[in-house]
Amino acid sequence: MMKILRLHRVEYFVNDVEEAEVNFSKLLNTKFIDHQEQTRPFGSLSLMNIELGTELVAPVPGGVLDPVLTANGQGILTIVYEVEDINDTREYLIEHGFEILNDAVIPVAGGEVYHQISLTASEQTANIVITYLQVTQA
Amino acid sequence: MKILRLHRVEYFVNDEEASKVTGSLFTMDGGQLAG
């Protein structure tokens, strides 16, 4: 059975991650940790502040997310919930007939590994890409 | 200004039926459905 632990983060999809950092640092009066080196192979340039549940994501030029930004523009990329066990979650989602968009293992800065499953945005998900995450240590 | 935390996400949904379906995705209070 899937168990959700908490709302982990919102991913803001932005044109330029450096510009977004300037804006969001002011909007939230905080700083972000640079994960770009770790997330670049997955087509995203990412800055995070997990304490405030916020990630800024820009596409790697020419990468897999680039056409998504061109098509949709800036906005919410995904809402991420932390789960107890990603394998139980995968089973639960398949069992309930939800369409999996992406199933990835992403090492992030600081030695943690994000095991993430995202669902295709649909009427059922209020047109939002919902992501499930289990955090482990590398 | 000091932000304490991300409090909730409000999903904007068409109707009650849609929120019932979406609600089945979650097994505890990880977000909020608004409609």
Backbone of each chain as nested JSON, in Angstrom:
{
  "chains": [
    {"id": "A", "residues": [
      {"number": 1, "name": "MET", "atoms": {"N": [0.847, -1.211, 0.0], "CA": [0.0, 0.0, 0.0], "C": [0.874, 1.25, 0.0]}},
      {"number": 2, "name": "MET", "atoms": {"N": [0.494, 2.191, -0.82], "CA": [1.255, 3.435, -0.884], "C": [1.009, 4.286, 0.357]}},
      {"number": 3, "name": "LYS", "atoms": {"N": [2.089, 4.846, 0.911], "CA": [1.924, 5.791, 2.014], "C": [2.639, 7.099, 1.687]}},
      {"number": 4, "name": "ILE", "atoms": {"N": [1.862, 8.188, 1.658], "CA": [2.433, 9.515, 1.412], "C": [2.944, 10.073, 2.745]}},
      {"number": 5, "name": "LEU", "atoms": {"N": [4.173, 10.555, 2.766], "CA": [4.734, 11.119, 3.992], "C": [4.472, 12.615, 4.104]}},
      {"number": 6, "name": "ARG", "atoms": {"N": [4.645, 13.324, 2.993], "CA": [4.438, 14.784, 3.038], "C": [4.471, 15.373, 1.628]}},
      {"number": 7, "name": "LEU", "atoms": {"N": [4.001, 16.601, 1.538], "CA": [4.193, 17.389, 0.318], "C": [5.663, 17.8, 0.318]}},
      {"number": 8, "name": "HIS", "atoms": {"N": [6.431, 17.381, -0.693], "CA": [7.88, 17.591, -0.678], "C": [8.292, 18.899, -1.328]}},
      {"number": 9, "name": "ARG", "atoms": {"N": [7.794, 19.128, -2.544], "CA": [8.155, 20.37, -3.221], "C": [7.267, 20.643, -4.432]}},
      {"number": 10, "name": "VAL", "atoms": {"N": [7.266, 21.909, -4.813], "CA": [6.665, 22.353, -6.069], "C": [7.817, 22.668, -7.012]}},
      {"number": 11, "name": "GLU", "atoms": {"N": [7.719, 22.202, -8.246], "CA": [8.747, 22.539, -9.232], "C": [8.207, 23.632, -10.154]}},
      {"number": 12, "name": "TYR", "atoms": {"N": [8.851, 24.787, -10.093], "CA": [8.518, 25.876, -11.016], "C": [9.346, 25.704, -12.281]}},
      {"number": 13, "name": "PHE", "atoms": {"N": [8.679, 25.722, -13.415], "CA": [9.342, 25.546, -14.709], "C": [9.614, 26.937, -15.276]}},
      {"number": 14, "name": "VAL", "atoms": {"N": [10.877, 27.258, -15.485], "CA": [11.244, 28.644, -15.83], "C": [12.096, 28.697, -17.099]}},
      {"number": 15, "name": "ASN", "atoms": {"N": [12.102, 29.879, -17.71], "CA": [12.901, 30.075, -18.925], "C": [14.391, 30.035, -18.626]}},
      {"number": 16, "name": "ASP", "atoms": {"N": [14.772, 30.692, -17.542], "CA": [16.188, 30.877, -17.226], "C": [16.374, 30.69, -15.719]}},
      {"number": 17, "name": "VAL", "atoms": {"N": [17.14, 29.689, -15.346], "CA": [17.209, 29.332, -13.924], "C": [17.964, 30.383, -13.098]}},
      {"number": 18, "name": "GLU", "atoms": {"N": [18.938, 31.049, -13.722], "CA": [19.697, 32.086, -12.99], "C": [18.795, 33.3, -12.718]}},
      {"number": 19, "name": "GLU", "atoms": {"N": [18.018, 33.66, -13.734], "CA": [17.093, 34.78, -13.586], "C": [16.021, 34.435, -12.544]}},
      {"number": 20, "name": "ALA", "atoms": {"N": [15.541, 33.18, -12.605], "CA": [14.527, 32.731, -11.641], "C": [15.088, 32.737, -10.225]}},
      {"number": 21, "name": "GLU", "atoms": {"N": [16.373, 32.4, -10.098], "CA": [16.999, 32.4, -8.765], "C": [16.972, 33.807, -8.165]}},
      {"number": 22, "name": "VAL", "atoms": {"N": [17.276, 34.79, -8.992], "CA": [17.251, 36.183, -8.519], "C": [15.842, 36.527, -8.05]}},
      {"number": 23, "name": "ASN", "atoms": {"N": [14.848, 36.18, -8.876], "CA": [13.459, 36.533, -8.544], "C": [12.948, 35.791, -7.312]}},
      {"number": 24, "name": "PHE", "atoms": {"N": [13.155, 34.466, -7.291], "CA": [12.597, 33.659, -6.193], "C": [13.369, 33.849, -4.885]}},
      {"number": 25, "name": "SER", "atoms": {"N": [14.632, 34.199, -4.975], "CA": [15.382, 34.517, -3.754], "C": [14.744, 35.721, -3.074]}},
      {"number": 26, "name": "LYS", "atoms": {"N": [14.285, 36.667, -3.894], "CA": [13.6, 37.851, -3.343], "C": [12.186, 37.501, -2.892]}},
      {"number": 27, "name": "LEU", "atoms": {"N": [11.461, 36.728, -3.73], "CA": [10.065, 36.394, -3.412], "C": [9.944, 35.622, -2.106]}},
      {"number": 28, "name": "LEU", "atoms": {"N": [10.91, 34.727, -1.857], "CA": [10.833, 33.868, -0.665], "C": [11.829, 34.28, 0.404]}},
      {"number": 29, "name": "ASN", "atoms": {"N": [12.624, 35.289, 0.103], "CA": [13.676, 35.766, 1.016], "C": [14.548, 34.606, 1.499]}},
      {"number": 30, "name": "THR", "atoms": {"N": [15.104, 33.866, 0.54], "CA": [15.886, 32.683, 0.866], "C": [16.962, 32.443, -0.192]}},
      {"number": 31, "name": "LYS", "atoms": {"N": [17.706, 31.364, -0.012], "CA": [18.725, 30.981, -0.995], "C": [18.431, 29.579, -1.505]}},
      {"number": 32, "name": "PHE", "atoms": {"N": [19.017, 29.253, -2.64], "CA": [18.81, 27.944, -3.263], "C": [20.121, 27.179, -3.372]}},
      {"number": 33, "name": "ILE", "atoms": {"N": [20.01, 25.853, -3.323], "CA": [21.179, 24.992, -3.525], "C": [21.225, 24.586, -4.991]}},
      {"number": 34, "name": "ASP", "atoms": {"N": [22.42, 24.659, -5.569], "CA": [22.602, 24.388, -6.996], "C": [22.738, 22.885, -7.245]}},
      {"number": 35, "name": "HIS", "atoms": {"N": [21.799, 22.332, -8.007], "CA": [21.832, 20.905, -8.354], "C": [22.029, 20.715, -9.862]}},
      {"number": 36, "name": "GLN", "atoms": {"N": [22.436, 21.756, -10.55], "CA": [22.463, 21.712, -12.024], "C": [23.365, 20.607, -12.564]}},
      {"number": 37, "name": "GLU", "atoms": {"N": [24.514, 20.43, -11.913], "CA": [25.458, 19.406, -12.384], "C": [24.816, 18.01, -12.332]}},
      {"number": 38, "name": "GLN", "atoms": {"N": [24.052, 17.768, -11.253], "CA": [23.438, 16.449, -11.06], "C": [22.218, 16.243, -11.958]}},
      {"number": 39, "name": "THR", "atoms": {"N": [21.472, 17.33, -12.221], "CA": [20.219, 17.152, -12.963], "C": [20.38, 17.338, -14.475]}},
      {"number": 40, "name": "ARG", "atoms": {"N": [21.515, 17.929, -14.886], "CA": [21.768, 18.18, -16.323], "C": [21.592, 16.924, -17.194]}},
      {"number": 41, "name": "PRO", "atoms": {"N": [22.124, 15.74, -16.768], "CA": [21.943, 14.54, -17.605], "C": [20.48, 14.153, -17.807]}},
      {"number": 42, "name": "PHE", "atoms": {"N": [19.595, 14.679, -16.959], "CA": [18.165, 14.363, -17.083], "C": [17.41, 15.459, -17.846]}},
      {"number": 43, "name": "GLY", "atoms": {"N": [18.177, 16.381, -18.425], "CA": [17.574, 17.412, -19.269], "C": [17.082, 18.627, -18.512]}},
      {"number": 44, "name": "SER", "atoms": {"N": [17.427, 18.711, -17.197], "CA": [16.954, 19.868, -16.441], "C": [18.093, 20.551, -15.682]}},
      {"number": 45, "name": "LEU", "atoms": {"N": [17.954, 21.856, -15.527], "CA": [18.899, 22.652, -14.737], "C": [18.131, 23.085, -13.496]}},
      {"number": 46, "name": "SER", "atoms": {"N": [18.594, 22.601, -12.339], "CA": [17.749, 22.686, -11.155], "C": [18.426, 23.359, -9.964]}},
      {"number": 47, "name": "LEU", "atoms": {"N": [17.648, 24.198, -9.29], "CA": [18.038, 24.792, -8.011], "C": [16.946, 24.429, -7.02]}},
      {"number": 48, "name": "MET", "atoms": {"N": [17.346, 24.057, -5.8], "CA": [16.312, 23.641, -4.839], "C": [16.474, 24.317, -3.486]}},
      {"number": 49, "name": "ASN", "atoms": {"N": [15.335, 24.475, -2.827], "CA": [15.303, 24.784, -1.405], "C": [14.242, 23.872, -0.807]}},
      {"number": 50, "name": "ILE", "atoms": {"N": [14.666, 22.719, -0.336], "CA": [13.718, 21.701, 0.119], "C": [13.011, 22.132, 1.403]}},
      {"number": 51, "name": "GLU", "atoms": {"N": [13.713, 22.905, 2.257], "CA": [13.053, 23.379, 3.487], "C": [11.791, 24.166, 3.15]}},
      {"number": 52, "name": "LEU", "atoms": {"N": [11.854, 24.896, 2.051], "CA": [10.696, 25.681, 1.626], "C": [9.937, 25.007, 0.491]}},
      {"number": 53, "name": "GLY", "atoms": {"N": [10.276, 23.752, 0.218], "CA": [9.504, 22.977, -0.76], "C": [9.487, 23.59, -2.146]}},
      {"number": 54, "name": "THR", "atoms": {"N": [10.607, 24.124, -2.555], "CA": [10.62, 24.853, -3.819], "C": [11.81, 24.454, -4.685]}},
      {"number": 55, "name": "GLU", "atoms": {"N": [11.517, 24.151, -5.941], "CA": [12.564, 23.861, -6.918], "C": [12.332, 24.738, -8.14]}},
      {"number": 56, "name": "LEU", "atoms": {"N": [13.428, 25.247, -8.685], "CA": [13.378, 26.02, -9.924], "C": [14.017, 25.167, -10.997]}},
      {"number": 57, "name": "VAL", "atoms": {"N": [13.314, 24.957, -12.093], "CA": [13.807, 24.077, -13.153], "C": [13.744, 24.784, -14.506]}},
      {"number": 58, "name": "ALA", "atoms": {"N": [14.875, 24.807, -15.195], "CA": [14.889, 25.265, -16.594], "C": [15.366, 24.093, -17.443]}},
      {"number": 59, "name": "PRO", "atoms": {"N": [14.935, 24.033, -18.697], "CA": [15.397, 22.928, -19.545], "C": [16.84, 23.115, -20.002]}},
      {"number": 60, "name": "VAL", "atoms": {"N": [17.553, 22.011, -20.159], "CA": [18.841, 22.06, -20.84], "C": [18.521, 22.393, -22.306]}},
      {"number": 61, "name": "PRO", "atoms": {"N": [19.177, 23.418, -22.889], "CA": [18.893, 23.76, -24.288], "C": [19.056, 22.538, -25.198]}},
      {"number": 62, "name": "GLY", "atoms": {"N": [18.038, 22.257, -25.974], "CA": [18.082, 21.106, -26.881], "C": [17.756, 19.788, -26.205]}},
      {"number": 63, "name": "GLY", "atoms": {"N": [17.508, 19.823, -24.892], "CA": [17.219, 18.601, -24.136], "C": [15.748, 18.228, -24.202]}},
      {"number": 64, "name": "VAL", "atoms": {"N": [15.412, 17.171, -23.463], "CA": [14.079, 16.583, -23.536], "C": [12.97, 17.532, -23.053]}},
      {"number": 65, "name": "LEU", "atoms": {"N": [13.317, 18.454, -22.12], "CA": [12.301, 19.36, -21.573], "C": [12.132, 20.642, -22.385]}},
      {"number": 66, "name": "ASP", "atoms": {"N": [13.085, 20.886, -23.29], "CA": [13.063, 22.138, -24.059], "C": [11.755, 22.332, -24.834]}},
      {"number": 67, "name": "PRO", "atoms": {"N": [11.296, 21.302, -25.585], "CA": [10.035, 21.482, -26.308], "C": [8.824, 21.65, -25.395]}},
      {"number": 68, "name": "VAL", "atoms": {"N": [8.933, 21.12, -24.167], "CA": [7.818, 21.249, -23.207], "C": [7.672, 22.715, -22.802]}},
      {"number": 69, "name": "LEU", "atoms": {"N": [8.807, 23.371, -22.561], "CA": [8.774, 24.795, -22.198], "C": [8.257, 25.628, -23.37]}},
      {"number": 70, "name": "THR", "atoms": {"N": [8.717, 25.284, -24.568], "CA": [8.264, 26.007, -25.76], "C": [6.749, 25.864, -25.92]}},
      {"number": 71, "name": "ALA", "atoms": {"N": [6.242, 24.656, -25.684], "CA": [4.813, 24.395, -25.87], "C": [3.96, 25.006, -24.757]}},
      {"number": 72, "name": "ASN", "atoms": {"N": [4.424, 24.881, -23.508], "CA": [3.575, 25.249, -22.364], "C": [3.918, 26.589, -21.727]}},
      {"number": 73, "name": "GLY", "atoms": {"N": [5.148, 27.054, -21.927], "CA": [5.587, 28.275, -21.251], "C": [5.896, 28.013, -19.79]}},
      {"number": 74, "name": "GLN", "atoms": {"N": [6.262, 29.067, -19.072], "CA": [6.6, 28.929, -17.653], "C": [5.354, 28.556, -16.844]}},
      {"number": 75, "name": "GLY", "atoms": {"N": [5.571, 27.918, -15.706], "CA": [4.445, 27.539, -14.849], "C": [4.884, 26.466, -13.871]}},
      {"number": 76, "name": "ILE", "atoms": {"N": [3.924, 25.665, -13.429], "CA": [4.232, 24.556, -12.515], "C": [4.611, 23.336, -13.362]}},
      {"number": 77, "name": "LEU", "atoms": {"N": [5.789, 22.799, -13.133], "CA": [6.207, 21.591, -13.867], "C": [5.593, 20.356, -13.211]}},
      {"number": 78, "name": "THR", "atoms": {"N": [5.703, 20.279, -11.891], "CA": [5.115, 19.143, -11.165], "C": [4.997, 19.46, -9.672]}},
      {"number": 79, "name": "ILE", "atoms": {"N": [4.103, 18.739, -9.021], "CA": [3.957, 18.784, -7.565], "C": [4.472, 17.445, -7.05]}},
      {"number": 80, "name": "VAL", "atoms": {"N": [5.377, 17.481, -6.06], "CA": [6.056, 16.255, -5.628], "C": [5.657, 15.875, -4.2]}},
      {"number": 81, "name": "TYR", "atoms": {"N": [5.185, 14.642, -4.028], "CA": [4.871, 14.084, -2.703], "C": [5.921, 13.058, -2.336]}},
      {"number": 82, "name": "GLU", "atoms": {"N": [6.392, 13.136, -1.103], "CA": [7.355, 12.128, -0.64], "C": [6.595, 10.908, -0.132]}},
      {"number": 83, "name": "VAL", "atoms": {"N": [7.06, 9.733, -0.541], "CA": [6.408, 8.489, -0.126], "C": [7.378, 7.629, 0.681]}},
      {"number": 84, "name": "GLU", "atoms": {"N": [6.787, 6.67, 1.399], "CA": [7.599, 5.786, 2.225], "C": [8.389, 4.802, 1.359]}},
      {"number": 85, "name": "ASP", "atoms": {"N": [7.733, 4.273, 0.322], "CA": [8.361, 3.224, -0.48], "C": [7.938, 3.381, -1.946]}},
      {"number": 86, "name": "ILE", "atoms": {"N": [8.904, 3.634, -2.816], "CA": [8.584, 3.928, -4.222], "C": [8.086, 2.678, -4.952]}},
      {"number": 87, "name": "ASN", "atoms": {"N": [8.537, 1.504, -4.535], "CA": [8.078, 0.282, -5.214], "C": [6.607, -0.01, -4.895]}},
      {"number": 88, "name": "ASP", "atoms": {"N": [6.238, 0.173, -3.619], "CA": [4.825, 0.033, -3.234], "C": [3.983, 1.05, -3.988]}},
      {"number": 89, "name": "THR", "atoms": {"N": [4.541, 2.243, -4.136], "CA": [3.817, 3.325, -4.818], "C": [3.593, 2.971, -6.286]}},
      {"number": 90, "name": "ARG", "atoms": {"N": [4.652, 2.476, -6.934], "CA": [4.527, 2.08, -8.357], "C": [3.426, 1.036, -8.522]}},
      {"number": 91, "name": "GLU", "atoms": {"N": [3.436, 0.049, -7.656], "CA": [2.411, -1.011, -7.701], "C": [1.014, -0.434, -7.545]}},
      {"number": 92, "name": "TYR", "atoms": {"N": [0.899, 0.46, -6.543], "CA": [-0.395, 1.087, -6.246], "C": [-0.915, 1.865, -7.456]}},
      {"number": 93, "name": "LEU", "atoms": {"N": [-0.015, 2.636, -8.077], "CA": [-0.428, 3.483, -9.201], "C": [-0.845, 2.64, -10.401]}},
      {"number": 94, "name": "ILE", "atoms": {"N": [-0.082, 1.589, -10.668], "CA": [-0.404, 0.702, -11.8], "C": [-1.734, 0.0, -11.537]}},
      {"number": 95, "name": "GLU", "atoms": {"N": [-1.862, -0.483, -10.292], "CA": [-3.09, -1.168, -9.887], "C": [-4.326, -0.287, -10.088]}},
      {"number": 96, "name": "HIS", "atoms": {"N": [-4.159, 1.023, -9.842], "CA": [-5.293, 1.94, -9.968], "C": [-5.412, 2.524, -11.377]}},
      {"number": 97, "name": "GLY", "atoms": {"N": [-4.57, 2.067, -12.296], "CA": [-4.709, 2.447, -13.704], "C": [-4.182, 3.817, -14.07]}},
      {"number": 98, "name": "PHE", "atoms": {"N": [-3.333, 4.413, -13.222], "CA": [-2.78, 5.724, -13.564], "C": [-1.616, 5.561, -14.538]}},
      {"number": 99, "name": "GLU", "atoms": {"N": [-1.5, 6.506, -15.483], "CA": [-0.48, 6.398, -16.526], "C": [0.837, 7.022, -16.065]}},
      {"number": 100, "name": "ILE", "atoms": {"N": [1.874, 6.198, -16.038], "CA": [3.191, 6.677, -15.603], "C": [3.901, 7.368, -16.76]}},
      {"number": 101, "name": "LEU", "atoms": {"N": [4.308, 8.614, -16.507], "CA": [4.988, 9.425, -17.518], "C": [6.488, 9.188, -17.459]}},
      {"number": 102, "name": "ASN", "atoms": {"N": [7.003, 9.065, -16.235], "CA": [8.444, 8.995, -16.049], "C": [8.763, 8.259, -14.756]}},
      {"number": 103, "name": "ASP", "atoms": {"N": [9.794, 7.426, -14.799], "CA": [10.207, 6.636, -13.627], "C": [11.734, 6.747, -13.597]}},
      {"number": 104, "name": "ALA", "atoms": {"N": [12.271, 7.541, -12.661], "CA": [13.699, 7.865, -12.746], "C": [14.381, 7.813, -11.39]}},
      {"number": 105, "name": "VAL", "atoms": {"N": [15.683, 7.582, -11.408], "CA": [16.52, 7.624, -10.206], "C": [17.528, 8.753, -10.427]}},
      {"number": 106, "name": "ILE", "atoms": {"N": [17.436, 9.783, -9.581], "CA": [18.241, 10.987, -9.793], "C": [19.104, 11.278, -8.562]}},
      {"number": 107, "name": "PRO", "atoms": {"N": [20.429, 11.158, -8.687], "CA": [21.294, 11.55, -7.58], "C": [21.339, 13.072, -7.522]}},
      {"number": 108, "name": "VAL", "atoms": {"N": [21.09, 13.65, -6.35], "CA": [21.123, 15.114, -6.234], "C": [22.316, 15.534, -5.379]}},
      {"number": 109, "name": "ALA", "atoms": {"N": [22.561, 16.827, -5.338], "CA": [23.692, 17.34, -4.561], "C": [23.488, 17.0, -3.085]}},
      {"number": 110, "name": "GLY", "atoms": {"N": [24.583, 16.701, -2.379], "CA": [24.483, 16.424, -0.952], "C": [24.372, 14.949, -0.627]}},
      {"number": 111, "name": "GLY", "atoms": {"N": [24.42, 14.074, -1.643], "CA": [24.485, 12.636, -1.398], "C": [23.162, 11.912, -1.331]}},
      {"number": 112, "name": "GLU", "atoms": {"N": [22.066, 12.629, -1.534], "CA": [20.771, 11.935, -1.547], "C": [20.439, 11.473, -2.958]}},
      {"number": 113, "name": "VAL", "atoms": {"N": [19.587, 10.435, -3.028], "CA": [19.122, 9.941, -4.318], "C": [17.601, 10.048, -4.34]}},
      {"number": 114, "name": "TYR", "atoms": {"N": [17.084, 10.659, -5.399], "CA": [15.643, 10.807, -5.552], "C": [15.128, 9.728, -6.504]}},
      {"number": 115, "name": "HIS", "atoms": {"N": [14.263, 8.849, -5.982], "CA": [13.575, 7.845, -6.806], "C": [12.199, 8.438, -7.092]}},
      {"number": 116, "name": "GLN", "atoms": {"N": [11.938, 8.777, -8.338], "CA": [10.723, 9.528, -8.65], "C": [9.878, 8.865, -9.735]}},
      {"number": 117, "name": "ILE", "atoms": {"N": [8.586, 8.875, -9.499], "CA": [7.622, 8.427, -10.509], "C": [6.646, 9.575, -10.751]}},
      {"number": 118, "name": "SER", "atoms": {"N": [6.529, 9.97, -12.014], "CA": [5.585, 11.033, -12.362], "C": [4.434, 10.469, -13.175]}},
      {"number": 119, "name": "LEU", "atoms": {"N": [3.249, 11.031, -12.933], "CA": [2.066, 10.634, -13.7], "C": [1.808, 11.641, -14.815]}},
      {"number": 120, "name": "THR", "atoms": {"N": [1.311, 11.148, -15.914], "CA": [0.884, 12.03, -17.004], "C": [-0.239, 12.926, -16.501]}},
      {"number": 121, "name": "ALA", "atoms": {"N": [-0.159, 14.207, -16.834], "CA": [-1.233, 15.139, -16.46], "C": [-2.511, 14.743, -17.193]}},
      {"number": 122, "name": "SER", "atoms": {"N": [-3.609, 14.736, -16.469], "CA": [-4.876, 14.321, -17.081], "C": [-6.026, 14.97, -16.313]}},
      {"number": 123, "name": "GLU", "atoms": {"N": [-7.23, 14.727, -16.772], "CA": [-8.416, 15.194, -16.051], "C": [-8.387, 14.699, -14.608]}},
      {"number": 124, "name": "GLN", "atoms": {"N": [-7.926, 13.456, -14.437], "CA": [-7.903, 12.858, -13.089], "C": [-6.951, 13.59, -12.141]}},
      {"number": 125, "name": "THR", "atoms": {"N": [-5.883, 14.178, -12.696], "CA": [-4.887, 14.841, -11.848], "C": [-5.018, 16.364, -11.902]}},
      {"number": 126, "name": "ALA", "atoms": {"N": [-6.192, 16.84, -12.299], "CA": [-6.436, 18.281, -12.42], "C": [-5.431, 18.928, -13.375]}},
      {"number": 127, "name": "ASN", "atoms": {"N": [-5.011, 18.162, -14.365], "CA": [-4.062, 18.624, -15.395], "C": [-2.69, 19.005, -14.851]}},
      {"number": 128, "name": "ILE", "atoms": {"N": [-2.371, 18.459, -13.692], "CA": [-1.061, 18.691, -13.086], "C": [-0.263, 17.386, -13.161]}},
      {"number": 129, "name": "VAL", "atoms": {"N": [1.03, 17.484, -13.451], "CA": [1.89, 16.304, -13.361], "C": [2.18, 16.085, -11.876]}},
      {"number": 130, "name": "ILE", "atoms": {"N": [1.717, 14.963, -11.345], "CA": [1.952, 14.626, -9.939], "C": [3.118, 13.646, -9.873]}},
      {"number": 131, "name": "THR", "atoms": {"N": [4.048, 13.919, -8.945], "CA": [5.243, 13.084, -8.821], "C": [5.327, 12.498, -7.413]}},
      {"number": 132, "name": "TYR", "atoms": {"N": [5.765, 11.261, -7.336], "CA": [5.961, 10.542, -6.072], "C": [7.455, 10.318, -5.905]}},
      {"number": 133, "name": "LEU", "atoms": {"N": [7.953, 10.525, -4.697], "CA": [9.395, 10.52, -4.457], "C": [9.744, 9.711, -3.216]}},
      {"number": 134, "name": "GLN", "atoms": {"N": [10.726, 8.837, -3.362], "CA": [11.345, 8.252, -2.169], "C": [12.787, 8.736, -2.13]}},
      {"number": 135, "name": "VAL", "atoms": {"N": [13.21, 9.245, -0.984], "CA": [14.576, 9.733, -0.83], "C": [15.409, 8.649, -0.152]}},
      {"number": 136, "name": "THR", "atoms": {"N": [16.558, 8.338, -0.772], "CA": [17.513, 7.435, -0.111], "C": [18.88, 8.099, -0.1]}},
      {"number": 137, "name": "GLN", "atoms": {"N": [19.81, 7.514, 0.658], "CA": [21.186, 8.022, 0.669], "C": [21.991, 7.274, -0.382]}},
      {"number": 138, "name": "ALA", "atoms": {"N": [22.922, 7.989, -1.052], "CA": [23.75, 7.353, -2.095], "C": [24.67, 6.32, -1.467]}}
    ]},
    {"id": "B", "residues": [
      {"number": 1, "name": "MET", "atoms": {"N": [10.887, 39.498, 5.916], "CA": [9.926, 38.407, 5.72], "C": [10.606, 37.06, 5.923]}},
      {"number": 2, "name": "LYS", "atoms": {"N": [9.941, 36.184, 6.667], "CA": [10.474, 34.822, 6.833], "C": [9.398, 33.807, 6.425]}},
      {"number": 3, "name": "ILE", "atoms": {"N": [9.687, 33.028, 5.386], "CA": [8.763, 31.971, 4.958], "C": [8.994, 30.766, 5.87]}},
      {"number": 4, "name": "LEU", "atoms": {"N": [7.921, 30.209, 6.412], "CA": [8.071, 29.059, 7.306], "C": [8.113, 27.739, 6.542]}},
      {"number": 5, "name": "ARG", "atoms": {"N": [7.185, 27.561, 5.588], "CA": [7.142, 26.311, 4.839], "C": [6.152, 26.423, 3.691]}},
      {"number": 6, "name": "LEU", "atoms": {"N": [6.235, 25.479, 2.783], "CA": [5.202, 25.314, 1.755], "C": [4.006, 24.689, 2.458]}},
      {"number": 7, "name": "HIS", "atoms": {"N": [2.906, 25.4, 2.518], "CA": [1.786, 24.941, 3.333], "C": [0.901, 23.943, 2.606]}},
      {"number": 8, "name": "ARG", "atoms": {"N": [0.472, 24.285, 1.382], "CA": [-0.392, 23.376, 0.638], "C": [-0.433, 23.752, -0.834]}},
      {"number": 9, "name": "VAL", "atoms": {"N": [-0.873, 22.802, -1.613], "CA": [-1.177, 23.046, -3.018], "C": [-2.687, 22.993, -3.148]}},
      {"number": 10, "name": "GLU", "atoms": {"N": [-3.265, 23.959, -3.826], "CA": [-4.71, 23.917, -4.083], "C": [-4.929, 23.473, -5.525]}},
      {"number": 11, "name": "TYR", "atoms": {"N": [-5.495, 22.299, -5.698], "CA": [-5.84, 21.816, -7.027], "C": [-7.189, 22.404, -7.412]}},
      {"number": 12, "name": "PHE", "atoms": {"N": [-7.224, 23.058, -8.551], "CA": [-8.453, 23.674, -9.047], "C": [-9.137, 22.643, -9.945]}},
      {"number": 13, "name": "VAL", "atoms": {"N": [-10.302, 22.157, -9.526], "CA": [-10.928, 21.049, -10.243], "C": [-12.306, 21.432, -10.759]}},
      {"number": 14, "name": "ASN", "atoms": {"N": [-12.769, 20.68, -11.741], "CA": [-14.051, 20.976, -12.371], "C": [-15.232, 20.752, -11.436]}},
      {"number": 15, "name": "ASP", "atoms": {"N": [-15.226, 19.614, -10.769], "CA": [-16.385, 19.257, -9.961], "C": [-16.007, 18.27, -8.873]}},
      {"number": 16, "name": "GLU", "atoms": {"N": [-16.995, 18.013, -8.06], "CA": [-16.798, 17.137, -6.902], "C": [-16.358, 15.736, -7.323]}},
      {"number": 17, "name": "GLU", "atoms": {"N": [-16.931, 15.248, -8.427], "CA": [-16.599, 13.899, -8.903], "C": [-15.112, 13.807, -9.227]}},
      {"number": 18, "name": "ALA", "atoms": {"N": [-14.594, 14.844, -9.908], "CA": [-13.181, 14.861, -10.291], "C": [-12.3, 14.83, -9.048]}},
      {"number": 19, "name": "SER", "atoms": {"N": [-12.67, 15.58, -8.019], "CA": [-11.846, 15.625, -6.819], "C": [-11.875, 14.299, -6.073]}},
      {"number": 20, "name": "LYS", "atoms": {"N": [-13.0, 13.577, -6.197], "CA": [-13.077, 12.249, -5.56], "C": [-12.077, 11.304, -6.218]}},
      {"number": 21, "name": "VAL", "atoms": {"N": [-11.989, 11.356, -7.551], "CA": [-11.056, 10.5, -8.281], "C": [-9.62, 10.867, -7.905]}},
      {"number": 22, "name": "THR", "atoms": {"N": [-9.322, 12.174, -7.936], "CA": [-7.975, 12.625, -7.617], "C": [-7.631, 12.283, -6.168]}},
      {"number": 23, "name": "GLY", "atoms": {"N": [-8.622, 12.369, -5.309], "CA": [-8.401, 12.067, -3.902], "C": [-7.917, 10.651, -3.677]}},
      {"number": 24, "name": "SER", "atoms": {"N": [-8.252, 9.754, -4.589], "CA": [-7.833, 8.369, -4.422], "C": [-6.327, 8.203, -4.618]}},
      {"number": 25, "name": "LEU", "atoms": {"N": [-5.673, 9.251, -5.138], "CA": [-4.225, 9.182, -5.309], "C": [-3.493, 9.28, -3.982]}},
      {"number": 26, "name": "PHE", "atoms": {"N": [-4.146, 9.849, -2.98], "CA": [-3.446, 10.146, -1.735], "C": [-4.042, 9.372, -0.569]}},
      {"number": 27, "name": "THR", "atoms": {"N": [-3.177, 8.934, 0.309], "CA": [-3.675, 8.168, 1.439], "C": [-3.556, 8.939, 2.747]}},
      {"number": 28, "name": "MET", "atoms": {"N": [-3.009, 10.162, 2.689], "CA": [-3.061, 11.028, 3.868], "C": [-3.07, 12.485, 3.418]}},
      {"number": 29, "name": "ASP", "atoms": {"N": [-3.098, 13.391, 4.361], "CA": [-3.293, 14.792, 4.039], "C": [-2.014, 15.428, 3.5]}},
      {"number": 30, "name": "GLY", "atoms": {"N": [-1.739, 15.143, 2.253], "CA": [-0.54, 15.711, 1.64], "C": [-0.826, 16.93, 0.789]}},
      {"number": 31, "name": "GLY", "atoms": {"N": [-2.05, 17.294, 0.663], "CA": [-2.389, 18.442, -0.176], "C": [-3.818, 18.818, 0.056]}},
      {"number": 32, "name": "GLN", "atoms": {"N": [-4.333, 19.693, -0.765], "CA": [-5.718, 20.096, -0.589], "C": [-6.402, 20.148, -1.938]}},
      {"number": 33, "name": "LEU", "atoms": {"N": [-7.6, 19.684, -1.95], "CA": [-8.403, 19.801, -3.152], "C": [-9.333, 20.982, -2.989]}},
      {"number": 34, "name": "ALA", "atoms": {"N": [-9.337, 21.86, -3.957], "CA": [-10.222, 23.018, -3.886], "C": [-11.116, 23.027, -5.105]}},
      {"number": 35, "name": "GLY", "atoms": {"N": [-12.34, 23.369, -4.946], "CA": [-13.213, 23.387, -6.12], "C": [-14.385, 24.31, -5.891]}}
    ]}
  ]
}
